[in-house]
Amino acid sequence: MTTYLATERLALRPFSADEADLLIELDSDPAVMRYLSGGEPTPPGVVREMVLPSLLRGYERWGGTFGVFAAHETGSGAFVGWFCLRPERDGPLDEVELGYRLRQDAWGRGYATEGSRALLDKAFTELGVRVVWGETMALNLPSQKVMEKVGMTVTEILETPEDMLMVEGSERGGLRYEITREQWERR
């Protein structure tokens, strides 16, 4: 499969239909899922029957321009997680979400910042994006630091969705970060 984006240490590419095991392994780590499900793994059947097919449909929907992309180390080829750059399902194509989910052994190595920075560059120079946004729990300081490092700022305090109330720290709500093309150009 073709590379969507390459950085110094990462290659981002679309997932293929036979890569459910990568997502299952990633989502089975309680530490990775801490701020998403309270540490509960995504059931393998849900990944195979819902999550992966949805990712594949996203590539078709947006012609490969946007979606969730598998991230691999360029040197070793090891899977480190995924990054997303995508509009909301029926949202405008110039307002896109930036997201990431990395394996625990990839934490603290600068991959989240490197991949996010490269996606912002692509969004604002090649894809005609006007604003990039991301959301995280107020308790998730590492994710907040990544967004701040790439120039995003808090634009809204979010209430916790009902289906997230079981997550530790959910009572503190969440934060929406954004960066506009104009803010990115001034950096």
C-alpha positions, 0 to 999 in steps of 0.5 A, a space after each residue: 500500500 502506498 505511503 500517505 505521509 513520511 516523516 524522518 522516523 515515521 511512515 503513515 499509510 492506509 490500513 489494509 483489510 487484513 490488519 485488524 490484528 494491529 488494531 486489536 493489539 493496540 486497543 487491548 493495552 489498558 494504558 493505551 485505552 485509559 482515557 478512552 474506555 477506562 482501560 477496557 479493550 475494544 473487543 476483537 469482533 468489534 474491531 474486525 466487524 466495525 472499526 476496520 471496515 469503517 476506516 476502510 470506508 473512510 478512505 473511499 469516502 474521502 478519496 484517500 485524502 483523509 482518514 486514519 493511517 497506520 504509523 510504522 517506524 521507517 527504520 524497523 518497520 514496527 507498527 507504532 500506532 495510528 494518526 487521523 486527519 479527517 473531517 466529521 462524517 458529514 462535516 466540511 472538508 476544511 475543518 478536520 480532526 487531528 488524532 493519534 493512538 500510539 503503542 505504549 512502547 512508542 510513548 515519550 519518543 516524540 512520535 506523536 508530535 512528529 506525526 501531528 506536525 507533519 499532518 498539520 503541514 499537509 493539511 494546511 499546504 496541500 489539502 485546503 484545510 482552514 482549521 484543525 481540531 482535536 479533543 482530549 480529556 482534561 486529565 490527559 496531560 500528555 495528549 494536551 502537551 502534544 497539541 500545544 507543541 504543534 501550536 494548537 490552543 484550547 478553544 472550548 471546555 467540554 462536558 464528559 459524554 455519558 458513555 465516558 463517565 466510567 473513565 477515571 477523571 471524566 468528571 473533569 471534562 475535556 478540552 477542545 484544541 484548534 489551530 487555524 491556517 493563519 495561526 499555523 502560518 505565523 508559527 
